[in-house]
Amino acid sequence: MNVKRRDVIAGLSASLVLPSYSWAGAEAAVSSLTLGEMQLQTLSDGHLTLPRSMLFAGLEPEAVDQILQAQGIAAGPMQPPINVTLMRHQGRVVLFDTGSGPAFQATAGRLSAALDAVGVAPDEVSHVVFTHCHPDHLWGVLDDFDDPLFPNADYLMGQVEWDYWFDPDTAAISGDRASMAVGARRRMEMLEDRIALFRDGEEILPGVAAHATFGHTPGHMSFELRTANESVMVGGDAIGNHHVSFAEPGWPIGTDQDAEAAAKTRIRLLDMLSHGHMRLIGYHLPQGGIGRVERQGDSFRFVSEG
Ligand SMILES: [Zn+2]
């Protein structure tokens, strides 16, 4: 992730001059989807505040503005929503990622309130599945007191992602990303005895298949939730926004650690989802993040179903 510490700090201070984010229980269950026996809901963890200069580093600002304006996005810092997927299936209560927790950005870390609003207590969560180890996906695994928020959960993560972030050398060589690597490792140490690691193609839970979608991070994983004749892809940050990454999927995005690999993964995934008419749940896509992908020549369009 090419997030520089000063950019994150700039993003934080920028958030202070924005109207304060109001949280209401009614916003908690953003969208829902029933897939056979699977009950899916996306819960809002709030939103991030990211400077455009970081997200679109290296891109022509005018070209970016044109795409953003076409989507009705006003000038100023980007405010991507954060959608955590909750799956209830065969007695399991499964979360895909855990939001940011209290220690990342002031506009994020709302997952506990969102769970409360849909009547799920943290100790009822049976499984937590991670797409990757960035702060807005992993840091919410600890509560305000630095204790695990989900005391009864089994944890699951891709082996490649675990190996990368758990390696002490990752922080040492990360430069501007060192604080994220240190933050990830600290949380992973608390999960070490309770985590199951998996690889590409494995069925990690009944009806949940893991797909390698490397690039955003070295071991980023997506999850295909499948019932008898329908499926949906929980895509994490493999497709990280509904504007530039759909209109120009080959363009680099500043939050992707390996921008070239991430673009290849994104195009492959967009192709597959549009061709197979498979739904997508995007962690930072609008209106709860559930929708379909439509191809338009070399571009794509996100059609929200939220
Ligand atoms: Zn993210």
Residues whose N, C-alpha, C, O or C-beta is under 5 A from the ligand:
A	BS01	ZN	D136 D237
